[in-house]
Amino acid sequence: MTLLSWSNQYLIGDDTIDAEHEELFRLINDFHSHWLEAHDRHTIARVFNQLIVYAETHFRHEEQIMAEHGFPKLAEHKQEHEAMVEAIF
C-alpha cells in the first residue's frame, strides 16, 4: 500500500536532489508496506534503518548543495532537518 505518492509537483529543478527526494518516497513506502504486512521485527528494523541512514545522508547532501548555492534560508532548513530526525528518535 502506498502511503506517499511521488509527483512532479515536488521537483525543485536539481536532478540529484529530485532523485534523492523520490528515493525517500520509495523508502518511506517500503517501510510502511513492511509495517502493514507485519513482517518480523528484524525486517522492519532493517528497512527503518535504511530509511534513516538514507535520510540523514540526503539531509547533509542537500545542505551542502544549498550552501554552495548561497541558499538564503539554509539555517532554517537545517533546523527542519534536525526536527525531523529528532521526531523519529
N, C-alpha and C positions, 0 to 999 in steps of 0.2 A: 504494500500500500504506500502510495506516495504522500508524504507529509508536506513537502515543499516542491513546487513546480518551477523549474527554471524558465525564464522568459527573456527575450531580448531587451525588455524594458530595463533589465538590471545591468546591461552593458554600460561600461564607463568610457570605452574607447581605447583602453590599453589591452592589447591582446593577451599579454601574460596574466595580468590581474583578472581579466574577464574569464580566462580559462581556470584560474585558481578559484574564483568565486563559483563557477559552475561545478568544479570538483567538490567544493564544500557542500553544495546542494546534494550531490550524489552521495557523499559520505553521511550526511545527516539522514537522508532517506534510507541508506543501507542500515544505519544504526536503528532507526525507527522500525524498519521491517523485521530485523532480528529481535527487537524487543517485543513486538506484537506476536511473533511466531513462538515466543517463549523458549528460545534456544537456551542452552545451558549457560550458567554464569560466566564460564571461561570464554565462550564465544562472544557473548555480549561485551565483556570487559575488553577483549581483543579489538573488537570493532570500535568501541568507545575510545580506546586508547589511540587507535589510528586517526580517528576524528580529531581528538585533542592535539596530537602531535602535528597533524597537518594544519590545523587552525593556527596554532602558535607559530609555526614556520611561515604560514601565509601572512600573519599579522606583522611579523618582523620584516618580511619581504615588502609588503605593501608600504609600511612606514619608511623603509629605505628609499623606495621609489618616490614617495611623497616628499621626502627631504631633498632628494636630488632635483626635484622639480619646483622646490620652494612653495609647497602647498601651504597656504596661509593658516589653515586650521589643523595643522599636524598635531599640536598638543592636545586639542580636544578629541581628535580621532584616536590618539594613543589612549586617552582615558576611556573611550568607548571600548577599545580592545581589552584593556585591563578589567573593566567592569564585566565584560563577557566571560573572561577567564575566571574571575572571582565568583561569578554566579554559578559556574559549573562546579567549583570546588566548595 
